[in-house]
Amino acid sequence: MEIMVLSILAPLARCDYGLKPWEESLLTSVVFVGMILGFLVWGMVMDRHGRKKVLFVICVLVAVSALISAFAPNYAFLVVFRSIVGFGTAGAFQGVTYFVEFLPVKRRGYVLMLSSFFWTFGTMVEVLLALLLVGHYQLDWHWLLGFTAVPLFIDLLAFPFVPESPYYCISAGDVEKARKILERMAQSNGKVLPVGRLVSVSEKQRITNEGTAMQQHAGGSAETEMSSLVALETVHMDRYDKAELAPEELAESLDSRGQFKDLFSSRETATVTCLLWIVWIGAVVTYYGIVIFTTEILNIIKEQAANGSSDTLPCVDAAPAPSEQNCTKLDTSDYVHLLWTASAEFPAVALTVVVIEKFGRRKTAAVEFLLAAGFFFLMFICPLREEVLMVFVFGARGTLTGASQVIFIYTPEAYPTAIRSLGLGAAGFMGHIGSIVTPFMAEVLVRTSIHGTEGTYAAFCLVCAVCTILLPIETRGRPLQESLKN
């Protein structure tokens, strides 16, 4: 909701404050600047201090700053607190790291994609709020921001009922806490944990090697004797016991979590990191771009209609910037169009849920990026009626949503526990560097060259498709990696 409101807030604030186009774009860009800093900070903090308590701090920060921004008395005040909202919102994205560490391998992609419906639901709720408060009751954007902050305070009520990630507990050396969490999980699902104790993959290998040596020395079967010790190895978690670990293992567990250099610790990891950064830049620029671009295009068509022209996208590639004296606001029909294009995310996510486990992450995302590029190229048709344009926008937004969610799922799956949050945070950091220019492309460049803007987004989609296919790891059916040594 806090992301979707950006495309609605900026045009409203432009008219109320008499903003120039670059000031309108800046209002959105500062949110992305905040997100850049947030992605850089929250990933490292979460890998070092835990998932649950950091997510709680993030939720409090976003809720309070979002509510305060609703009472902004001037443009500068609004810019400052919306940037703080962006800083906290970047941390909220780390929720996928927390979630993925609770899911079984076979259902991980399926469940994570289903959770994407809540993102889509939030965008539609935001448009409905704007339709009701701004479109129907003619209230200003202060009310819209206030109501948008309400769900964040509701979220805070859920934190006492959710556990810490067992993966994190073990990586931090708290094996007993991890065991209790697993027991609660098993009990809530009507299951019983296997007899035995949690062991790391490295410890299991050590036990197996010792058993093989014993077997060779005594001629017996060591595997049977030690079966109880490794009965829980199928849980796929590291056991870090501070009293028993070798110094180098303890260093990885406690001191080396969240180290930026580990994103390039091997050739494969470095390749994944570099390609993901490129894909994240393209995915963020195009997804946020189509959201903001839709609102601006509707404004251009409305301005053209106000001047006596038809409701088509002009064949002239440039559109004049709106003057302060003739500032047009979206009406009820425009919010209905926004609601309709936002609904494109539902069938896109549903289709992605069906194919992601069959064709894998890389192929699914690559095909969706290619389809998105095709929809952007179709927007070159001229003249283009508003209804036909919205169909193409519907297709572009849907396919970009599917591709972006797949990459969002793939990223934490590709990294081991010690740097999982950092890997996601670094990718988000790089992606949102690109997001800084998105508002200027969708709100300023579009006034200079509509087709140039569409072509730029199409090019980003094509680059993302190529880089996605080149990723060296397919995470479908692949257990989460616990250690950098794996």
ChimeraX attribute file (.defattr): number of C-alpha atoms within 10 A of each C-alpha:
attribute: neighborCount
match mode: 1-to-1
recipient: residues
	/A:1	20
	/A:2	20
	/A:3	19
	/A:4	20
	/A:5	21
	/A:6	20
	/A:7	23
	/A:8	24
	/A:9	19
	/A:10	24
	/A:11	24
	/A:12	20
	/A:13	20
	/A:14	22
	/A:15	19
	/A:16	15
	/A:17	13
	/A:18	16
	/A:19	19
	/A:20	16
	/A:21	20
	/A:22	13
	/A:23	18
	/A:24	24
	/A:25	25
	/A:26	19
	/A:27	24
	/A:28	27
	/A:29	26
	/A:30	22
	/A:31	28
	/A:32	31
	/A:33	21
	/A:34	23
	/A:35	29
	/A:36	26
	/A:37	22
	/A:38	26
	/A:39	31
	/A:40	22
	/A:41	18
	/A:42	27
	/A:43	29
	/A:44	23
	/A:45	17
	/A:46	26
	/A:47	25
	/A:48	24
	/A:49	14
	/A:50	20
	/A:51	26
	/A:52	19
	/A:53	14
	/A:54	20
	/A:55	22
	/A:56	16
	/A:57	14
	/A:58	21
	/A:59	21
	/A:60	16
	/A:61	18
	/A:62	26
	/A:63	23
	/A:64	16
	/A:65	19
	/A:66	27
	/A:67	22
	/A:68	19
	/A:69	22
	/A:70	20
	/A:71	15
	/A:72	16
	/A:73	10
	/A:74	11
	/A:75	17
	/A:76	10
	/A:77	13
	/A:78	18
	/A:79	20
	/A:80	17
	/A:81	23
	/A:82	28
	/A:83	24
	/A:84	24
	/A:85	30
	/A:86	28
	/A:87	27
	/A:88	28
	/A:89	24
	/A:90	28
	/A:91	29
	/A:92	20
	/A:93	21
	/A:94	25
	/A:95	15
	/A:96	17
	/A:97	26
	/A:98	23
	/A:99	15
	/A:100	19
	/A:101	20
	/A:102	14
	/A:103	15
	/A:104	14
	/A:105	16
	/A:106	13
	/A:107	12
	/A:108	22
	/A:109	26
	/A:110	17
	/A:111	15
	/A:112	19
	/A:113	22
	/A:114	15
	/A:115	15
	/A:116	21
	/A:117	17
	/A:118	12
	/A:119	18
	/A:120	20
	/A:121	15
	/A:122	19
	/A:123	22
	/A:124	21
	/A:125	17
	/A:126	24
	/A:127	25
	/A:128	17
	/A:129	21
	/A:130	29
	/A:131	23
	/A:132	16
	/A:133	17
	/A:134	24
	/A:135	20
	/A:136	12
	/A:137	10
	/A:138	12
	/A:139	13
	/A:140	16
	/A:141	22
	/A:142	19
	/A:143	15
	/A:144	22
	/A:145	23
	/A:146	16
	/A:147	17
	/A:148	22
	/A:149	21
	/A:150	13
	/A:151	12
	/A:152	19
	/A:153	15
	/A:154	10
	/A:155	13
	/A:156	15
	/A:157	9
	/A:158	10
	/A:159	13
	/A:160	9
	/A:161	6
	/A:162	8
	/A:163	16
	/A:164	15
	/A:165	22
	/A:166	24
	/A:167	25
	/A:168	27
	/A:169	23
	/A:170	25
	/A:171	29
	/A:172	25
	/A:173	20
	/A:174	17
	/A:175	24
	/A:176	15
	/A:177	16
	/A:178	23
	/A:179	17
	/A:180	12
	/A:181	17
	/A:182	19
	/A:183	15
	/A:184	16
	/A:185	16
	/A:186	13
	/A:187	12
	/A:188	10
	/A:189	9
	/A:190	8
	/A:191	11
	/A:192	13
	/A:193	16
	/A:194	13
	/A:195	12
	/A:196	14
	/A:197	15
	/A:198	25
	/A:199	25
	/A:200	22
	/A:201	21
	/A:202	16
	/A:203	17
	/A:204	19
	/A:205	13
	/A:206	12
	/A:207	18
	/A:208	17
	/A:209	13
	/A:210	13
	/A:211	19
	/A:212	17
	/A:213	13
	/A:214	15
	/A:215	14
	/A:216	12
	/A:217	9
	/A:218	10
	/A:219	10
	/A:220	13
	/A:221	13
	/A:222	19
	/A:223	16
	/A:224	9
	/A:225	10
	/A:226	14
	/A:227	13
	/A:228	13
	/A:229	16
	/A:230	22
	/A:231	17
	/A:232	19
	/A:233	19
	/A:234	11
	/A:235	16
	/A:236	16
	/A:237	26
	/A:238	28
	/A:239	29
	/A:240	25
	/A:241	20
	/A:242	16
	/A:243	9
	/A:244	10
	/A:245	15
	/A:246	11
	/A:247	11
	/A:248	8
	/A:249	18
	/A:250	19
	/A:251	12
	/A:252	19
	/A:253	25
	/A:254	17
	/A:255	12
	/A:256	17
	/A:257	25
	/A:258	23
	/A:259	16
	/A:260	14
	/A:261	10
	/A:262	18
	/A:263	24
	/A:264	14
	/A:265	12
	/A:266	12
	/A:267	10
	/A:268	13
	/A:269	17
	/A:270	15
	/A:271	17
	/A:272	22
	/A:273	22
	/A:274	16
	/A:275	19
	/A:276	28
	/A:277	22
	/A:278	19
	/A:279	25
	/A:280	26
	/A:281	21
	/A:282	27
	/A:283	29
	/A:284	22
	/A:285	26
	/A:286	32
	/A:287	24
	/A:288	22
	/A:289	24
	/A:290	23
	/A:291	23
	/A:292	26
	/A:293	24
	/A:294	23
	/A:295	21
	/A:296	21
	/A:297	21
	/A:298	23
	/A:299	20
	/A:300	23
	/A:301	20
	/A:302	22
	/A:303	21
	/A:304	18
	/A:305	13
	/A:306	13
	/A:307	9
	/A:308	9
	/A:309	12
	/A:310	14
	/A:311	19
	/A:312	20
	/A:313	25
	/A:314	18
	/A:315	14
	/A:316	11
	/A:317	15
	/A:318	15
	/A:319	21
	/A:320	11
	/A:321	16
	/A:322	17
	/A:323	13
	/A:324	14
	/A:325	8
	/A:326	10
	/A:327	16
	/A:328	18
	/A:329	18
	/A:330	19
	/A:331	15
	/A:332	15
	/A:333	11
	/A:334	18
	/A:335	22
	/A:336	15
	/A:337	19
	/A:338	25
	/A:339	19
	/A:340	17
	/A:341	23
	/A:342	25
	/A:343	18
	/A:344	21
	/A:345	27
	/A:346	19
	/A:347	14
	/A:348	21
	/A:349	23
	/A:350	15
	/A:351	14
	/A:352	27
	/A:353	20
	/A:354	12
	/A:355	14
	/A:356	20
	/A:357	18
	/A:358	12
	/A:359	13
	/A:360	17
	/A:361	25
	/A:362	25
	/A:363	18
	/A:364	22
	/A:365	28
	/A:366	24
	/A:367	19
	/A:368	25
	/A:369	30
	/A:370	22
	/A:371	22
	/A:372	32
	/A:373	26
	/A:374	17
	/A:375	21
	/A:376	24
	/A:377	18
	/A:378	16
	/A:379	22
	/A:380	18
	/A:381	13
	/A:382	13
	/A:383	14
	/A:384	17
	/A:385	15
	/A:386	16
	/A:387	12
	/A:388	14
	/A:389	22
	/A:390	20
	/A:391	16
	/A:392	19
	/A:393	26
	/A:394	24
	/A:395	21
	/A:396	29
	/A:397	28
	/A:398	25
	/A:399	29
	/A:400	28
	/A:401	29
	/A:402	29
	/A:403	33
	/A:404	22
	/A:405	21
	/A:406	26
	/A:407	21
	/A:408	22
	/A:409	22
	/A:410	22
	/A:411	24
	/A:412	26
	/A:413	26
	/A:414	22
	/A:415	25
	/A:416	19
	/A:417	28
	/A:418	26
	/A:419	27
	/A:420	29
	/A:421	33
	/A:422	31
	/A:423	31
	/A:424	30
	/A:425	29
	/A:426	26
	/A:427	27
	/A:428	29
	/A:429	26
	/A:430	22
	/A:431	25
	/A:432	29
	/A:433	20
	/A:434	20
	/A:435	30
	/A:436	23
	/A:437	18
	/A:438	27
	/A:439	29
	/A:440	22
	/A:441	25
	/A:442	27
	/A:443	25
	/A:444	22
	/A:445	18
	/A:446	24
	/A:447	21
	/A:448	16
	/A:449	16
	/A:450	24
	/A:451	20
	/A:452	16
	/A:453	20
	/A:454	24
	/A:455	17
	/A:456	16
	/A:457	25
	/A:458	24
	/A:459	17
	/A:460	21
	/A:461	28
	/A:462	20
	/A:463	18
	/A:464	26
	/A:465	26
	/A:466	17
	/A:467	18
	/A:468	25
	/A:469	18
	/A:470	14
	/A:471	16
	/A:472	13
	/A:473	17
	/A:474	15
	/A:475	21
	/A:476	20
	/A:477	14
	/A:478	13
	/A:479	16
	/A:480	22
	/A:481	19
	/A:482	24
	/A:483	20
	/A:484	17
	/A:485	12
	/A:486	8
